[in-house]
Amino acid sequence: MSLIKKAALKEMLKINGVERVSDEAVDMYSEILEAIVEADAKVISSLVTHAKRVTVKPVDIKFVAGN
């Protein structure tokens, strides 16, 4: 089960021009996005640990998003 809210994802797709989307497509997309977030979170966690911090800062997010 994905932690990404399917209703929010469906709404974001509609806002960006998608007229209709099946529930199965939303399920698949949310699983893919969750996998990306999990992978990025591991890298972010490593960066923060390496910097001897416990708080994620915007610079950490920008670094991971840019790579």
MDAnalysis code that builds the backbone (N, CA, C; Angstrom):
import MDAnalysis as mda
import numpy as np

u = mda.Universe.empty(201, n_residues=67, atom_resindex=np.repeat(np.arange(67), 3), trajectory=True)
u.add_TopologyAttr("name", ["N", "CA", "C"] * 67)
u.add_TopologyAttr("resid", np.arange(1, 68))
u.add_TopologyAttr("resname", ["MET", "SER", "LEU", "ILE", "LYS", "LYS", "ALA", "ALA", "LEU", "LYS", "GLU", "MET", "LEU", "LYS", "ILE", "ASN", "GLY", "VAL", "GLU", "ARG", "VAL", "SER", "ASP", "GLU", "ALA", "VAL", "ASP", "MET", "TYR", "SER", "GLU", "ILE", "LEU", "GLU", "ALA", "ILE", "VAL", "GLU", "ALA", "ASP", "ALA", "LYS", "VAL", "ILE", "SER", "SER", "LEU", "VAL", "THR", "HIS", "ALA", "LYS", "ARG", "VAL", "THR", "VAL", "LYS", "PRO", "VAL", "ASP", "ILE", "LYS", "PHE", "VAL", "ALA", "GLY", "ASN"])
u.atoms.positions = np.array([
    [0.837, -1.182, 0.000],
    [0.000, 0.000, 0.000],
    [0.883, 1.247, 0.000],
    [0.598, 2.131, -0.874],
    [1.387, 3.346, -1.025],
    [0.999, 4.391, 0.015],
    [1.984, 5.134, 0.478],
    [1.719, 6.239, 1.400],
    [1.294, 7.499, 0.661],
    [1.508, 7.520, -0.640],
    [1.120, 8.668, -1.451],
    [-0.391, 8.620, -1.656],
    [-1.060, 9.704, -1.325],
    [-2.516, 9.761, -1.444],
    [-2.925, 9.730, -2.910],
    [-3.697, 8.723, -3.257],
    [-4.088, 8.531, -4.652],
    [-5.005, 9.646, -5.149],
    [-5.852, 10.156, -4.270],
    [-6.745, 11.251, -4.675],
    [-5.934, 12.496, -5.022],
    [-4.892, 12.764, -4.244],
    [-4.040, 13.926, -4.525],
    [-3.287, 13.736, -5.832],
    [-2.792, 12.536, -6.068],
    [-2.075, 12.250, -7.308],
    [-3.000, 12.389, -8.510],
    [-4.205, 11.861, -8.388],
    [-5.189, 11.963, -9.470],
    [-5.517, 13.426, -9.757],
    [-5.668, 14.223, -8.706],
    [-5.962, 15.651, -8.871],
    [-4.798, 16.376, -9.542],
    [-3.578, 16.042, -9.164],
    [-2.406, 16.665, -9.788],
    [-2.344, 16.342, -11.272],
    [-2.669, 15.113, -11.626],
    [-2.686, 14.731, -13.039],
    [-3.746, 15.534, -13.793],
    [-4.925, 15.675, -13.190],
    [-6.006, 16.422, -13.836],
    [-5.648, 17.895, -13.996],
    [-5.033, 18.477, -12.982],
    [-4.610, 19.878, -13.059],
    [-3.648, 20.080, -14.220],
    [-2.872, 19.056, -14.518],
    [-1.864, 19.150, -15.574],
    [-2.336, 18.584, -16.902],
    [-3.649, 18.490, -17.076],
    [-4.200, 18.198, -18.387],
    [-4.698, 16.791, -18.646],
    [-4.565, 15.895, -17.676],
    [-5.068, 14.533, -17.862],
    [-6.574, 14.547, -17.629],
    [-7.326, 14.123, -18.642],
    [-8.782, 14.162, -18.531],
    [-9.313, 13.027, -17.659],
    [-8.848, 11.812, -17.934],
    [-9.292, 10.641, -17.168],
    [-8.093, 9.745, -16.910],
    [-8.111, 9.091, -15.762],
    [-7.040, 8.150, -15.425],
    [-7.658, 6.994, -14.647],
    [-7.271, 5.787, -15.010],
    [-7.837, 4.615, -14.337],
    [-7.233, 4.463, -12.942],
    [-7.982, 3.799, -12.072],
    [-7.489, 3.543, -10.720],
    [-6.214, 2.707, -10.753],
    [-6.143, 1.769, -11.694],
    [-4.955, 0.921, -11.817],
    [-3.731, 1.750, -12.196],
    [-3.922, 2.725, -13.082],
    [-2.811, 3.592, -13.484],
    [-2.351, 4.451, -12.309],
    [-3.289, 4.955, -11.530],
    [-2.943, 5.759, -10.361],
    [-2.199, 4.900, -9.344],
    [-2.653, 3.666, -9.137],
    [-1.968, 2.752, -8.221],
    [-0.526, 2.520, -8.661],
    [-0.340, 2.240, -9.942],
    [0.995, 1.973, -10.466],
    [1.887, 3.208, -10.326],
    [1.351, 4.362, -10.684],
    [2.122, 5.603, -10.618],
    [2.516, 5.926, -9.177],
    [1.590, 5.721, -8.240],
    [1.899, 6.014, -6.843],
    [2.980, 5.080, -6.314],
    [2.977, 3.824, -6.743],
    [4.019, 2.881, -6.331],
    [5.380, 3.295, -6.889],
    [5.402, 3.740, -8.137],
    [6.652, 4.198, -8.757],
    [7.181, 5.429, -8.034],
    [6.302, 6.390, -7.784],
    [6.725, 7.612, -7.089],
    [7.212, 7.307, -5.673],
    [6.550, 6.386, -5.000],
    [6.968, 6.022, -3.653],
    [8.357, 5.389, -3.673],
    [8.641, 4.563, -4.665],
    [9.969, 3.950, -4.785],
    [11.041, 5.019, -4.999],
    [10.721, 6.026, -5.793],
    [11.666, 7.125, -6.027],
    [11.918, 7.884, -4.726],
    [10.855, 8.184, -3.998],
    [10.984, 8.913, -2.733],
    [11.809, 8.099, -1.734],
    [11.569, 6.793, -1.657],
    [12.322, 5.943, -0.735],
    [13.808, 5.934, -1.080],
    [14.136, 5.836, -2.361],
    [15.538, 5.842, -2.789],
    [16.190, 7.184, -2.457],
    [15.494, 8.269, -2.740],
    [16.027, 9.597, -2.431],
    [16.189, 9.785, -0.926],
    [15.252, 9.279, -0.145],
    [15.317, 9.425, 1.309],
    [16.554, 8.737, 1.876],
    [16.938, 7.609, 1.304],
    [18.150, 6.916, 1.760],
    [19.388, 7.764, 1.498],
    [19.443, 8.393, 0.333],
    [20.579, 9.260, 0.000],
    [20.586, 10.483, 0.914],
    [19.427, 11.074, 1.120],
    [19.323, 12.247, 1.994],
    [19.762, 11.889, 3.411],
    [19.332, 10.745, 3.893],
    [19.719, 10.294, 5.225],
    [21.233, 10.144, 5.332],
    [21.846, 9.590, 4.305],
    [23.305, 9.439, 4.295],
    [24.006, 10.792, 4.318],
    [23.489, 11.739, 3.539],
    [24.082, 13.082, 3.516],
    [24.023, 13.738, 4.892],
    [22.871, 13.642, 5.514],
    [22.677, 14.264, 6.824],
    [23.575, 13.597, 7.863],
    [23.662, 12.288, 7.825],
    [24.521, 11.559, 8.755],
    [25.982, 11.940, 8.538],
    [26.403, 12.005, 7.281],
    [27.782, 12.377, 6.959],
    [28.107, 13.783, 7.462],
    [27.122, 14.670, 7.397],
    [27.313, 16.047, 7.867],
    [27.171, 16.163, 9.387],
    [26.977, 15.027, 10.046],
    [26.807, 14.971, 11.504],
    [25.639, 15.835, 11.982],
    [24.548, 15.748, 11.225],
    [23.316, 16.454, 11.575],
    [22.195, 15.437, 11.721],
    [21.102, 15.882, 12.320],
    [19.904, 15.049, 12.389],
    [18.746, 15.683, 11.624],
    [18.925, 16.934, 11.222],
    [17.870, 17.669, 10.533],
    [18.172, 17.770, 9.048],
    [17.188, 17.415, 8.231],
    [17.310, 17.583, 6.781],
    [17.053, 19.046, 6.461],
    [17.955, 19.616, 5.662],
    [17.829, 21.020, 5.271],
    [17.490, 21.105, 3.790],
    [16.962, 22.250, 3.364],
    [16.628, 22.409, 1.941],
    [17.796, 22.107, 1.007],
    [19.008, 22.427, 1.431],
    [20.171, 22.165, 0.584],
    [20.335, 20.665, 0.316],
    [19.973, 19.828, 1.275],
    [20.057, 18.377, 1.091],
    [19.078, 17.919, 0.014],
    [17.868, 18.442, 0.084],
    [16.843, 18.098, -0.901],
    [17.267, 18.570, -2.287],
    [17.764, 19.808, -2.366],
    [18.206, 20.353, -3.651],
    [19.341, 19.527, -4.237],
    [20.271, 19.103, -3.402],
    [21.401, 18.312, -3.876],
    [20.930, 16.992, -4.477],
    [20.055, 16.306, -3.775],
    [19.567, 15.009, -4.255],
    [18.691, 15.187, -5.489],
    [17.858, 16.193, -5.504],
    [16.977, 16.427, -6.652],
    [17.763, 16.821, -7.894],
    [18.922, 17.440, -7.691],
    [19.733, 17.882, -8.817],
    [20.611, 16.796, -9.400],
    [20.738, 15.679, -8.721],
    [21.610, 14.590, -9.183],
    [20.842, 13.457, -9.772],
])
